[in-house]
Amino acid sequence: MENQNLSVLNEFILMGITDRPELQTPFFVLFFLIYVASMVGNLGMIILTKLDERLQTPMYFFLRHLAFIDFGYSTAVGPKMLVNFVTNNNTIPYNWCAFQLSLFIFFIISELFVLSAMAYDRYVAICNPLLYTVIMSQKVCWVLVTIPYLFSAFLSLISFKIFISSFCGHNVISHFYCDSLPLLTLICSGTRDIELIILIFSAFNLVSSLSVVLVSYIFILVAVLRMNSAEGRHKAFSTCGSHLTVVVILYGTLFFMYVQPKSSHSFENDKMASVFYTLVIPVLNPIIYSLRNKEVKGALLKLWKNVCKICI
């Protein structure tokens, strides 16, 4: 064991989503299409909310950052997973594994708090409409996204503590990307401190961000119920529908992964949930905001007409 503790790992082997050869090609095609759709959708949302003059409000400022984050963490995981489907070499260099994990942590935590900022934005828009432009100034909007980015960067650097631990010579990760929980099973030195850090920050991130969302929507619900106009209530709910849908999908997936009894926990379930929030959710977000938002649909239609004019 003493020799194993001193062994230096140069790379890890990713087990991938499945070890069944007949599923490699179908999975590659499926996830390639999902990843391309995610890239197109999120990059399109970033460009659209940047160029269209009707989409220069705080809500679309946050939506642009949400699209950037979705593009980021799907790109941190997707390309390597796709390569592993078509090659027999499922290895990832030690340093790249550390970089992938830190990058993923940065983007996923940023998403939680940007969604919280979006909930607060909806609260101000509905409960204090006359002061909306004053409260949600450009400076405030930048503060509400900069703090999550800085905090996420700090936590992503903490993840490097895993990679300065002693590995027992085992380098097979039971996952399709470098995730903290499968990596902890490979460490032969004590992992209690690392597990405690992960538990504390995971609980803080989930509870604090979700609390902001829940409190914001409680105030929104109270304000909407006090409205006399049915049209006003419908308009208020419609502005929140897209955001609420995204929140339910993301938090539902995360709670499925992390808030379950240890006896029923399995890395196979984690893989399926991870596929959902690393690849499926990033492609769902631009679709949800496009289909449920009249302003985005109007901007897309205007862009399409301009493209058609150029082509003709």
CYANA upper distance limits for C-alpha pairs under 8 A (distance plus 0.5 A):
  1 MET  CA      5 ASN  CA      6.66
  1 MET  CA    168 CYS  CA      7.95
  2 GLU  CA      6 LEU  CA      7.11
  3 ASN  CA      7 SER  CA      6.94
  4 GLN  CA    167 PHE  CA      8.01
  4 GLN  CA    168 CYS  CA      5.38
  4 GLN  CA    169 GLY  CA      5.93
  5 ASN  CA    166 SER  CA      6.17
  5 ASN  CA    167 PHE  CA      6.52
  5 ASN  CA    168 CYS  CA      5.60
  5 ASN  CA    169 GLY  CA      7.61
  5 ASN  CA    188 CYS  CA      7.52
  5 ASN  CA    189 SER  CA      8.48
  6 LEU  CA    166 SER  CA      7.75
  6 LEU  CA    168 CYS  CA      8.41
  7 SER  CA    167 PHE  CA      7.85
  7 SER  CA    168 CYS  CA      7.57
  7 SER  CA    169 GLY  CA      6.30
  8 VAL  CA    167 PHE  CA      8.34
  8 VAL  CA    169 GLY  CA      7.86
  9 LEU  CA     94 TYR  CA      7.36
  9 LEU  CA    167 PHE  CA      8.17
  9 LEU  CA    169 GLY  CA      7.36
  9 LEU  CA    171 ASN  CA      7.80
 10 ASN  CA     93 PRO  CA      6.58
 10 ASN  CA     94 TYR  CA      5.70
 11 GLU  CA     91 THR  CA      6.88
 11 GLU  CA     92 ILE  CA      6.01
 11 GLU  CA     93 PRO  CA      4.66
 11 GLU  CA     94 TYR  CA      4.94
 11 GLU  CA    171 ASN  CA      7.59
 12 PHE  CA     91 THR  CA      5.97
 12 PHE  CA     92 ILE  CA      5.83
 12 PHE  CA     93 PRO  CA      6.84
 12 PHE  CA     94 TYR  CA      6.80
 12 PHE  CA     97 CYS  CA      8.04
 12 PHE  CA    171 ASN  CA      5.25
 12 PHE  CA    172 VAL  CA      6.41
 12 PHE  CA    173 ILE  CA      7.29
 13 ILE  CA     90 ASN  CA      6.10
 13 ILE  CA     91 THR  CA      4.84
 13 ILE  CA     92 ILE  CA      6.83
 13 ILE  CA    171 ASN  CA      6.48
 13 ILE  CA    172 VAL  CA      5.18
 13 ILE  CA    173 ILE  CA      6.42
 14 LEU  CA     90 ASN  CA      6.02
 14 LEU  CA     91 THR  CA      6.57
 14 LEU  CA     92 ILE  CA      7.77
 14 LEU  CA    172 VAL  CA      6.64
 14 LEU  CA    173 ILE  CA      5.54
 14 LEU  CA    174 SER  CA      6.95
 14 LEU  CA    175 HIS  CA      6.42
 14 LEU  CA    176 PHE  CA      6.03
 14 LEU  CA    177 TYR  CA      7.05
 14 LEU  CA    178 CYS  CA      8.24
 15 MET  CA     19 ASP  CA      7.85
 15 MET  CA     90 ASN  CA      7.74
 15 MET  CA    172 VAL  CA      7.37
 15 MET  CA    173 ILE  CA      6.53
 15 MET  CA    174 SER  CA      5.68
 15 MET  CA    175 HIS  CA      6.01
 15 MET  CA    176 PHE  CA      6.55
 16 GLY  CA     81 MET  CA      7.69
 16 GLY  CA     84 ASN  CA      7.80
 16 GLY  CA     90 ASN  CA      8.29
 16 GLY  CA    174 SER  CA      7.77
 16 GLY  CA    175 HIS  CA      5.92
 16 GLY  CA    176 PHE  CA      4.41
 16 GLY  CA    177 TYR  CA      8.01
 17 ILE  CA    175 HIS  CA      7.22
 17 ILE  CA    176 PHE  CA      6.19
 17 ILE  CA    271 LYS  CA      7.14
 18 THR  CA     23 LEU  CA      7.93
 18 THR  CA     24 GLN  CA      8.09
 20 ARG  CA     24 GLN  CA      7.45
 22 GLU  CA     26 PRO  CA      8.38
 23 LEU  CA     27 PHE  CA      6.45
 24 GLN  CA     28 PHE  CA      6.55
 24 GLN  CA     85 PHE  CA      5.91
 24 GLN  CA     86 VAL  CA      7.76
 25 THR  CA     29 VAL  CA      6.77
 25 THR  CA     85 PHE  CA      7.44
 25 THR  CA     86 VAL  CA      7.85
 26 PRO  CA     30 LEU  CA      6.64
 27 PHE  CA     31 PHE  CA      6.45
 27 PHE  CA     85 PHE  CA      8.09
 28 PHE  CA     32 PHE  CA      6.26
 28 PHE  CA     82 LEU  CA      6.46
 28 PHE  CA     85 PHE  CA      6.32
 28 PHE  CA     86 VAL  CA      7.96
 29 VAL  CA     33 LEU  CA      6.71
 30 LEU  CA     34 ILE  CA      6.84
 31 PHE  CA     35 TYR  CA      6.41
 31 PHE  CA     82 LEU  CA      7.82
 31 PHE  CA    279 LEU  CA      8.21
 32 PHE  CA     36 VAL  CA      6.60
 32 PHE  CA     82 LEU  CA      7.32
 33 LEU  CA     37 ALA  CA      6.55
 34 ILE  CA     38 SER  CA      6.59
 34 ILE  CA    279 LEU  CA      7.36
 34 ILE  CA    280 VAL  CA      7.51
 34 ILE  CA    283 VAL  CA      7.33
 35 TYR  CA     39 MET  CA      6.71
 35 TYR  CA     74 SER  CA      7.91
 35 TYR  CA     78 GLY  CA      7.22
 35 TYR  CA    279 LEU  CA      6.95
 35 TYR  CA    283 VAL  CA      7.99
 36 VAL  CA     40 VAL  CA      6.64
 37 ALA  CA     41 GLY  CA      6.35
 37 ALA  CA    283 VAL  CA      6.75
 38 SER  CA     42 ASN  CA      6.44
 38 SER  CA     71 PHE  CA      7.47
 38 SER  CA     74 SER  CA      8.43
 38 SER  CA    279 LEU  CA      8.03
 38 SER  CA    282 PRO  CA      6.30
 38 SER  CA    283 VAL  CA      4.67
 38 SER  CA    284 LEU  CA      8.39
 39 MET  CA     43 LEU  CA      6.33
 39 MET  CA     71 PHE  CA      6.63
 39 MET  CA    283 VAL  CA      8.32
 40 VAL  CA     44 GLY  CA      6.19
 41 GLY  CA     45 MET  CA      6.60
 41 GLY  CA    283 VAL  CA      7.18
 41 GLY  CA    286 PRO  CA      6.12
 41 GLY  CA    287 ILE  CA      7.88
 42 ASN  CA     46 ILE  CA      6.71
 42 ASN  CA     67 ALA  CA      5.33
 42 ASN  CA     68 PHE  CA      7.26
 42 ASN  CA     70 ASP  CA      7.57
 42 ASN  CA     71 PHE  CA      6.54
 42 ASN  CA    282 PRO  CA      8.12
 42 ASN  CA    283 VAL  CA      8.02
 42 ASN  CA    286 PRO  CA      6.59
 43 LEU  CA     47 ILE  CA      6.71
 43 LEU  CA     67 ALA  CA      7.62
 43 LEU  CA     68 PHE  CA      7.93
 43 LEU  CA     71 PHE  CA      7.91
 44 GLY  CA     48 LEU  CA      6.38
 45 MET  CA     49 THR  CA      6.49
 45 MET  CA     64 ARG  CA      7.03
 45 MET  CA     67 ALA  CA      7.03
 45 MET  CA    286 PRO  CA      7.19
 46 ILE  CA     50 LYS  CA      6.65
 46 ILE  CA     64 ARG  CA      5.45
 46 ILE  CA     65 HIS  CA      8.21
 46 ILE  CA     67 ALA  CA      6.81
 46 ILE  CA     68 PHE  CA      7.45
 47 ILE  CA     51 LEU  CA      6.59
 48 LEU  CA     52 ASP  CA      6.35
 48 LEU  CA     55 LEU  CA      8.41
 48 LEU  CA    299 ALA  CA      7.74
 48 LEU  CA    300 LEU  CA      8.08
 49 THR  CA     55 LEU  CA      5.78
 49 THR  CA     56 GLN  CA      7.30
 49 THR  CA     60 TYR  CA      6.64
 49 THR  CA     61 PHE  CA      7.82
 49 THR  CA     63 LEU  CA      8.47
 49 THR  CA     64 ARG  CA      6.81
 50 LYS  CA     55 LEU  CA      7.90
 50 LYS  CA     56 GLN  CA      7.76
 50 LYS  CA     64 ARG  CA      8.23
 51 LEU  CA     55 LEU  CA      8.45
 52 ASP  CA     56 GLN  CA      7.77
 52 ASP  CA    299 ALA  CA      7.13
 54 ARG  CA    295 GLU  CA      7.96
 54 ARG  CA    299 ALA  CA      8.27
 55 LEU  CA     60 TYR  CA      6.31
 55 LEU  CA    295 GLU  CA      7.91
 55 LEU  CA    296 VAL  CA      8.19
 56 GLN  CA     60 TYR  CA      6.83
 56 GLN  CA     61 PHE  CA      7.28
 57 THR  CA     61 PHE  CA      6.82
 58 PRO  CA     62 PHE  CA      6.82
 58 PRO  CA    121 ASP  CA      7.85
 58 PRO  CA    136 MET  CA      7.22
 58 PRO  CA    137 SER  CA      8.31
 58 PRO  CA    138 GLN  CA      7.97
 58 PRO  CA    141 CYS  CA      7.21
 59 MET  CA     63 LEU  CA      6.74
 59 MET  CA    118 MET  CA      7.20
 59 MET  CA    121 ASP  CA      7.21
 59 MET  CA    122 ARG  CA      8.22
 60 TYR  CA     64 ARG  CA      6.45
 61 PHE  CA     65 HIS  CA      7.13
 61 PHE  CA    141 CYS  CA      8.24
 62 PHE  CA     66 LEU  CA      6.64
 62 PHE  CA    114 VAL  CA      7.42
 62 PHE  CA    117 ALA  CA      8.15
 62 PHE  CA    118 MET  CA      6.82
 62 PHE  CA    141 CYS  CA      8.29
 62 PHE  CA    145 VAL  CA      8.26
 63 LEU  CA     67 ALA  CA      6.68
 63 LEU  CA    118 MET  CA      8.49
 64 ARG  CA     68 PHE  CA      6.80
 65 HIS  CA     69 ILE  CA      6.65
 65 HIS  CA    114 VAL  CA      8.19
 65 HIS  CA    145 VAL  CA      8.37
 66 LEU  CA     70 ASP  CA      6.66
 66 LEU  CA    111 GLU  CA      6.97
 66 LEU  CA    114 VAL  CA      7.29
 66 LEU  CA    115 LEU  CA      8.16
 67 ALA  CA     71 PHE  CA      6.59
 67 ALA  CA    282 PRO  CA      8.26
 67 ALA  CA    285 ASN  CA      8.26
 67 ALA  CA    286 PRO  CA      7.80
 68 PHE  CA     72 GLY  CA      6.59
 69 ILE  CA     73 TYR  CA      6.83
 69 ILE  CA    107 PHE  CA      6.04
 69 ILE  CA    108 ILE  CA      8.12
 69 ILE  CA    110 SER  CA      7.70
 69 ILE  CA    111 GLU  CA      6.86
 70 ASP  CA     74 SER  CA      6.62
 70 ASP  CA    107 PHE  CA      8.04
 70 ASP  CA    111 GLU  CA      8.23
 70 ASP  CA    281 ILE  CA      8.45
 70 ASP  CA    282 PRO  CA      5.36
 71 PHE  CA     75 THR  CA      6.53
 71 PHE  CA    282 PRO  CA      7.30
 72 GLY  CA     76 ALA  CA      6.66
 72 GLY  CA    104 PHE  CA      8.48
 72 GLY  CA    107 PHE  CA      6.97
 73 TYR  CA     77 VAL  CA      7.03
 73 TYR  CA    103 LEU  CA      7.63
 73 TYR  CA    104 PHE  CA      5.82
 73 TYR  CA    107 PHE  CA      6.00
 73 TYR  CA    108 ILE  CA      7.31
 73 TYR  CA    278 THR  CA      7.07
 74 SER  CA     78 GLY  CA      5.97
 74 SER  CA    278 THR  CA      5.71
 74 SER  CA    279 LEU  CA      6.08
 74 SER  CA    282 PRO  CA      7.30
 75 THR  CA     79 PRO  CA      6.79
 76 ALA  CA    100 GLN  CA      6.51
 76 ALA  CA    103 LEU  CA      7.06
 76 ALA  CA    104 PHE  CA      6.67
 77 VAL  CA     81 MET  CA      6.88
 77 VAL  CA    100 GLN  CA      7.79
 77 VAL  CA    104 PHE  CA      8.11
 77 VAL  CA    177 TYR  CA      6.77
 77 VAL  CA    278 THR  CA      7.63
 78 GLY  CA     82 LEU  CA      6.68
 78 GLY  CA    278 THR  CA      8.27
 78 GLY  CA    279 LEU  CA      7.57
 79 PRO  CA     83 VAL  CA      6.73
 80 LYS  CA     84 ASN  CA      6.78
 80 LYS  CA    177 TYR  CA      8.32
 81 MET  CA     85 PHE  CA      7.12
 81 MET  CA    176 PHE  CA      6.67
 81 MET  CA    177 TYR  CA      7.65
 82 LEU  CA     86 VAL  CA      7.53
 83 VAL  CA     87 THR  CA      6.75
 84 ASN  CA     88 ASN  CA      7.44
 84 ASN  CA     89 ASN  CA      7.27
 84 ASN  CA     90 ASN  CA      5.80
 92 ILE  CA     96 TRP  CA      6.98
 92 ILE  CA     97 CYS  CA      6.68
 93 PRO  CA     97 CYS  CA      6.62
 94 TYR  CA     98 ALA  CA      7.00
 95 ASN  CA     99 PHE  CA      6.70
 96 TRP  CA    100 GLN  CA      6.44
 97 CYS  CA    101 LEU  CA      6.75
 97 CYS  CA    177 TYR  CA      8.44
 97 CYS  CA    178 CYS  CA      6.13
 98 ALA  CA    102 SER  CA      6.73
 98 ALA  CA    159 SER  CA      8.44
 98 ALA  CA    160 PHE  CA      7.11
 98 ALA  CA    163 PHE  CA      7.34
 98 ALA  CA    178 CYS  CA      7.98
 99 PHE  CA    103 LEU  CA      6.48
100 GLN  CA    104 PHE  CA      6.56
100 GLN  CA    177 TYR  CA      8.28
100 GLN  CA    178 CYS  CA      7.04
101 LEU  CA    105 ILE  CA      6.65
101 LEU  CA    156 SER  CA      8.17
101 LEU  CA    159 SER  CA      7.92
101 LEU  CA    177 TYR  CA      8.48
101 LEU  CA    178 CYS  CA      6.05
101 LEU  CA    179 ASP  CA      6.50
101 LEU  CA    180 SER  CA      7.80
102 SER  CA    106 PHE  CA      6.62
102 SER  CA    156 SER  CA      4.91
102 SER  CA    157 LEU  CA      7.02
102 SER  CA    159 SER  CA      6.71
102 SER  CA    160 PHE  CA      7.96
103 LEU  CA    107 PHE  CA      6.91
103 LEU  CA    156 SER  CA      7.34
104 PHE  CA    108 ILE  CA      6.59
105 ILE  CA    109 ILE  CA      6.53
105 ILE  CA    152 SER  CA      7.54
105 ILE  CA    155 LEU  CA      7.83
105 ILE  CA    156 SER  CA      5.99
106 PHE  CA    110 SER  CA      6.64
106 PHE  CA    149 TYR  CA      7.86
106 PHE  CA    152 SER  CA      5.19
106 PHE  CA    153 ALA  CA      6.02
106 PHE  CA    155 LEU  CA      7.69
106 PHE  CA    156 SER  CA      5.95
107 PHE  CA    111 GLU  CA      6.66
107 PHE  CA    152 SER  CA      7.82
108 ILE  CA    112 LEU  CA      7.15
109 ILE  CA    113 PHE  CA      7.19
109 ILE  CA    148 PRO  CA      8.10
109 ILE  CA    152 SER  CA      6.23
109 ILE  CA    205 ASN  CA      7.66
110 SER  CA    114 VAL  CA      6.51
110 SER  CA    148 PRO  CA      5.87
110 SER  CA    149 TYR  CA      6.28
110 SER  CA    152 SER  CA      6.39
111 GLU  CA    115 LEU  CA      6.54
112 LEU  CA    116 SER  CA      6.96
112 LEU  CA    205 ASN  CA      7.97
112 LEU  CA    206 LEU  CA      7.99
112 LEU  CA    209 SER  CA      6.59
112 LEU  CA    210 LEU  CA      8.49
113 PHE  CA    117 ALA  CA      6.70
113 PHE  CA    145 VAL  CA      8.44
113 PHE  CA    148 PRO  CA      6.42
113 PHE  CA    209 SER  CA      6.11
114 VAL  CA    118 MET  CA      6.69
114 VAL  CA    144 LEU  CA      7.97
114 VAL  CA    145 VAL  CA      6.74
114 VAL  CA    148 PRO  CA      7.54
115 LEU  CA    119 ALA  CA      6.78
115 LEU  CA    209 SER  CA      8.40
115 LEU  CA    213 VAL  CA      8.23
115 LEU  CA    243 HIS  CA      8.23
115 LEU  CA    247 VAL  CA      7.66
116 SER  CA    120 TYR  CA      6.84
116 SER  CA    209 SER  CA      6.08
116 SER  CA    210 LEU  CA      7.57
116 SER  CA    212 VAL  CA      6.28
116 SER  CA    213 VAL  CA      5.84
117 ALA  CA    121 ASP  CA      6.65
117 ALA  CA    144 LEU  CA      6.72
117 ALA  CA    145 VAL  CA      8.10
118 MET  CA    122 ARG  CA      6.80
118 MET  CA    243 HIS  CA      8.10
119 ALA  CA    123 TYR  CA      6.77
119 ALA  CA    212 VAL  CA      7.87
119 ALA  CA    213 VAL  CA      5.88
119 ALA  CA    216 SER  CA      6.53
119 ALA  CA    217 TYR  CA      7.73
119 ALA  CA    243 HIS  CA      8.05
120 TYR  CA    124 VAL  CA      6.78
120 TYR  CA    212 VAL  CA      7.80
120 TYR  CA    213 VAL  CA      7.69
120 TYR  CA    216 SER  CA      6.31
121 ASP  CA    125 ALA  CA      6.66
121 ASP  CA    136 MET  CA      7.70
122 ARG  CA    126 ILE  CA      6.65
122 ARG  CA    216 SER  CA      8.31
122 ARG  CA    220 ILE  CA      8.38
122 ARG  CA    239 THR  CA      8.19
122 ARG  CA    240 CYS  CA      7.30
123 TYR  CA    127 CYS  CA      6.19
123 TYR  CA    128 ASN  CA      8.13
123 TYR  CA    216 SER  CA      5.98
123 TYR  CA    217 TYR  CA      7.42
123 TYR  CA    219 PHE  CA      7.47
123 TYR  CA    220 ILE  CA      6.18
124 VAL  CA    128 ASN  CA      5.51
124 VAL  CA    129 PRO  CA      7.07
124 VAL  CA    131 LEU  CA      8.41
124 VAL  CA    132 TYR  CA      6.41
124 VAL  CA    135 ILE  CA      8.18
124 VAL  CA    136 MET  CA      8.33
125 ALA  CA    129 PRO  CA      5.35
125 ALA  CA    132 TYR  CA      6.03
126 ILE  CA    220 ILE  CA      7.07
126 ILE  CA    223 ALA  CA      7.86
126 ILE  CA    224 VAL  CA      8.42
126 ILE  CA    236 ALA  CA      7.16
127 CYS  CA    219 PHE  CA      8.01
127 CYS  CA    220 ILE  CA      7.00
127 CYS  CA    223 ALA  CA      6.61
128 ASN  CA    132 TYR  CA      6.45
131 LEU  CA    135 ILE  CA      6.50
132 TYR  CA    136 MET  CA      6.26
133 THR  CA    137 SER  CA      6.33
135 ILE  CA    140 VAL  CA      7.94
136 MET  CA    140 VAL  CA      6.29
136 MET  CA    141 CYS  CA      6.70
137 SER  CA    141 CYS  CA      6.76
138 GLN  CA    142 TRP  CA      6.75
139 LYS  CA    143 VAL  CA      6.81
140 VAL  CA    144 LEU  CA      6.68
141 CYS  CA    145 VAL  CA      7.08
142 TRP  CA    146 THR  CA      6.34
143 VAL  CA    147 ILE  CA      6.52
144 LEU  CA    148 PRO  CA      7.57
145 VAL  CA    149 TYR  CA      6.87
146 THR  CA    150 LEU  CA      6.69
147 ILE  CA    151 PHE  CA      6.56
148 PRO  CA    152 SER  CA      6.38
149 TYR  CA    153 ALA  CA      6.57
150 LEU  CA    154 PHE  CA      6.76
151 PHE  CA    155 LEU  CA      6.90
152 SER  CA    156 SER  CA      6.56
153 ALA  CA    157 LEU  CA      6.83
154 PHE  CA    158 ILE  CA      7.06
155 LEU  CA    159 SER  CA      7.13
156 SER  CA    160 PHE  CA      7.96
159 SER  CA    163 PHE  CA      8.23
159 SER  CA    180 SER  CA      8.31
160 PHE  CA    164 ILE  CA      7.18
161 LYS  CA    165 SER  CA      7.21
161 LYS  CA    194 ILE  CA      8.01
162 ILE  CA    180 SER  CA      8.21
162 ILE  CA    183 LEU  CA      8.15
162 ILE  CA    184 LEU  CA      7.81
162 ILE  CA    194 ILE  CA      7.74
165 SER  CA    187 ILE  CA      7.22
165 SER  CA    189 SER  CA      7.31
166 SER  CA    187 ILE  CA      6.31
166 SER  CA    188 CYS  CA      6.58
166 SER  CA    189 SER  CA      6.23
167 PHE  CA    186 LEU  CA      6.34
167 PHE  CA    187 ILE  CA      4.93
167 PHE  CA    188 CYS  CA      5.99
167 PHE  CA    189 SER  CA      7.86
168 CYS  CA    186 LEU  CA      7.06
168 CYS  CA    187 ILE  CA      6.65
168 CYS  CA    188 CYS  CA      5.75
170 HIS  CA    186 LEU  CA      6.49
171 ASN  CA    186 LEU  CA      7.43
172 VAL  CA    186 LEU  CA      8.47
173 ILE  CA    178 CYS  CA      7.75
173 ILE  CA    182 PRO  CA      6.43
173 ILE  CA    183 LEU  CA      6.96
173 ILE  CA    186 LEU  CA      8.44
174 SER  CA    182 PRO  CA      6.55
174 SER  CA    267 PHE  CA      7.50
175 HIS  CA    179 ASP  CA      7.87
175 HIS  CA    182 PRO  CA      7.52
175 HIS  CA    267 PHE  CA      7.85
175 HIS  CA    271 LYS  CA      6.89
176 PHE  CA    271 LYS  CA      7.93
178 CYS  CA    182 PRO  CA      8.24
178 CYS  CA    183 LEU  CA      7.66
179 ASP  CA    183 LEU  CA      6.85
180 SER  CA    184 LEU  CA      6.71
181 LEU  CA    185 THR  CA      7.45
182 PRO  CA    186 LEU  CA      7.75
182 PRO  CA    267 PHE  CA      8.23
183 LEU  CA    187 ILE  CA      7.54
184 LEU  CA    191 THR  CA      7.33
187 ILE  CA    191 THR  CA      7.66
191 THR  CA    195 GLU  CA      6.51
192 ARG  CA    196 LEU  CA      6.56
193 ASP  CA    197 ILE  CA      6.75
194 ILE  CA    198 ILE  CA      6.71
195 GLU  CA    199 LEU  CA      6.53
196 LEU  CA    200 ILE  CA      6.56
197 ILE  CA    201 PHE  CA      6.66
198 ILE  CA    202 SER  CA      6.28
199 LEU  CA    203 ALA  CA      6.50
200 ILE  CA    204 PHE  CA      6.61
201 PHE  CA    205 ASN  CA      6.41
202 SER  CA    206 LEU  CA      6.62
203 ALA  CA    207 VAL  CA      6.33
204 PHE  CA    208 SER  CA      6.13
205 ASN  CA    209 SER  CA      6.42
206 LEU  CA    210 LEU  CA      6.38
207 VAL  CA    211 SER  CA      6.32
208 SER  CA    212 VAL  CA      6.94
209 SER  CA    213 VAL  CA      7.04
210 LEU  CA    214 LEU  CA      6.58
211 SER  CA    215 VAL  CA      6.47
212 VAL  CA    216 SER  CA      6.49
213 VAL  CA    217 TYR  CA      6.70
214 LEU  CA    218 ILE  CA      6.60
215 VAL  CA    219 PHE  CA      6.89
216 SER  CA    220 ILE  CA      6.68
217 TYR  CA    221 LEU  CA      6.40
218 ILE  CA    222 VAL  CA      6.77
219 PHE  CA    223 ALA  CA      6.64
220 ILE  CA    224 VAL  CA      6.56
221 LEU  CA    225 LEU  CA      6.61
222 VAL  CA    226 ARG  CA      6.94
223 ALA  CA    227 MET  CA      7.24
224 VAL  CA    232 GLY  CA      8.43
224 VAL  CA    233 ARG  CA      6.03
224 VAL  CA    236 ALA  CA      7.41
224 VAL  CA    237 PHE  CA      8.44
225 LEU  CA    233 ARG  CA      7.88
227 MET  CA    232 GLY  CA      7.34
227 MET  CA    233 ARG  CA      6.92
228 ASN  CA    232 GLY  CA      8.27
229 SER  CA    233 ARG  CA      6.92
230 ALA  CA    234 HIS  CA      6.67
231 GLU  CA    235 LYS  CA      6.62
232 GLY  CA    236 ALA  CA      6.62
233 ARG  CA    237 PHE  CA      6.69
234 HIS  CA    238 SER  CA      6.52
235 LYS  CA    239 THR  CA      6.88
236 ALA  CA    240 CYS  CA      7.28
237 PHE  CA    241 GLY  CA      6.53
238 SER  CA    242 SER  CA      8.16
238 SER  CA    292 ARG  CA      8.28
239 THR  CA    293 ASN  CA      8.13
240 CYS  CA    244 LEU  CA      6.50
241 GLY  CA    245 THR  CA      6.63
241 GLY  CA    292 ARG  CA      7.92
242 SER  CA    246 VAL  CA      6.90
242 SER  CA    288 ILE  CA      6.49
242 SER  CA    289 TYR  CA      6.13
242 SER  CA    292 ARG  CA      6.63
242 SER  CA    293 ASN  CA      8.04
243 HIS  CA    247 VAL  CA      6.70
243 HIS  CA    289 TYR  CA      8.36
244 LEU  CA    248 VAL  CA      6.67
245 THR  CA    249 ILE  CA      6.82
245 THR  CA    288 ILE  CA      8.34
246 VAL  CA    250 LEU  CA      6.67
246 VAL  CA    285 ASN  CA      6.97
246 VAL  CA    288 ILE  CA      8.21
247 VAL  CA    251 TYR  CA      6.42
248 VAL  CA    252 GLY  CA      6.15
249 ILE  CA    253 THR  CA      6.76
249 ILE  CA    281 ILE  CA      8.17
250 LEU  CA    254 LEU  CA      6.80
250 LEU  CA    277 TYR  CA      7.28
250 LEU  CA    281 ILE  CA      7.70
251 TYR  CA    255 PHE  CA      6.45
252 GLY  CA    256 PHE  CA      6.65
253 THR  CA    257 MET  CA      6.92
253 THR  CA    273 ALA  CA      6.77
253 THR  CA    276 PHE  CA      8.13
253 THR  CA    277 TYR  CA      7.44
254 LEU  CA    258 TYR  CA      6.63
254 LEU  CA    259 VAL  CA      8.36
254 LEU  CA    273 ALA  CA      8.34
255 PHE  CA    259 VAL  CA      5.45
255 PHE  CA    260 GLN  CA      8.12
256 PHE  CA    260 GLN  CA      7.04
256 PHE  CA    273 ALA  CA      8.13
257 MET  CA    269 ASN  CA      8.15
257 MET  CA    270 ASP  CA      6.48
257 MET  CA    273 ALA  CA      7.11
260 GLN  CA    264 SER  CA      7.51
260 GLN  CA    265 HIS  CA      7.15
261 PRO  CA    265 HIS  CA      6.84
265 HIS  CA    269 ASN  CA      7.95
266 SER  CA    270 ASP  CA      6.98
267 PHE  CA    271 LYS  CA      6.58
268 GLU  CA    272 MET  CA      7.11
269 ASN  CA    273 ALA  CA      6.78
270 ASP  CA    274 SER  CA      6.34
271 LYS  CA    275 VAL  CA      6.62
272 MET  CA    276 PHE  CA      6.95
273 ALA  CA    277 TYR  CA      6.98
274 SER  CA    278 THR  CA      6.26
275 VAL  CA    279 LEU  CA      6.18
275 VAL  CA    280 VAL  CA      7.30
276 PHE  CA    280 VAL  CA      5.24
276 PHE  CA    281 ILE  CA      6.61
277 TYR  CA    281 ILE  CA      5.49
277 TYR  CA    282 PRO  CA      7.71
278 THR  CA    282 PRO  CA      7.32
279 LEU  CA    283 VAL  CA      7.24
280 VAL  CA    284 LEU  CA      6.71
281 ILE  CA    285 ASN  CA      6.65
282 PRO  CA    286 PRO  CA      7.99
283 VAL  CA    287 ILE  CA      7.34
284 LEU  CA    288 ILE  CA      6.47
285 ASN  CA    289 TYR  CA      6.72
286 PRO  CA    290 SER  CA      6.39
287 ILE  CA    291 LEU  CA      6.52
288 ILE  CA    292 ARG  CA      6.49
289 TYR  CA    293 ASN  CA      6.16
289 TYR  CA    296 VAL  CA      7.82
290 SER  CA    294 LYS  CA      8.29
290 SER  CA    296 VAL  CA      6.10
290 SER  CA    297 LYS  CA      6.27
291 LEU  CA    297 LYS  CA      7.44
293 ASN  CA    297 LYS  CA      6.77
294 LYS  CA    298 GLY  CA      6.45
295 GLU  CA    299 ALA  CA      6.62
296 VAL  CA    300 LEU  CA      6.60
297 LYS  CA    301 LEU  CA      6.61
298 GLY  CA    302 LYS  CA      6.65
299 ALA  CA    303 LEU  CA      6.60
300 LEU  CA    304 TRP  CA      6.56
301 LEU  CA    305 LYS  CA      6.71
302 LYS  CA    306 ASN  CA      6.79
303 LEU  CA    307 VAL  CA      6.71
304 TRP  CA    308 CYS  CA      6.65
305 LYS  CA    309 LYS  CA      6.69
306 ASN  CA    310 ILE  CA      6.86
307 VAL  CA    311 CYS  CA      6.71
308 CYS  CA    312 ILE  CA      6.57
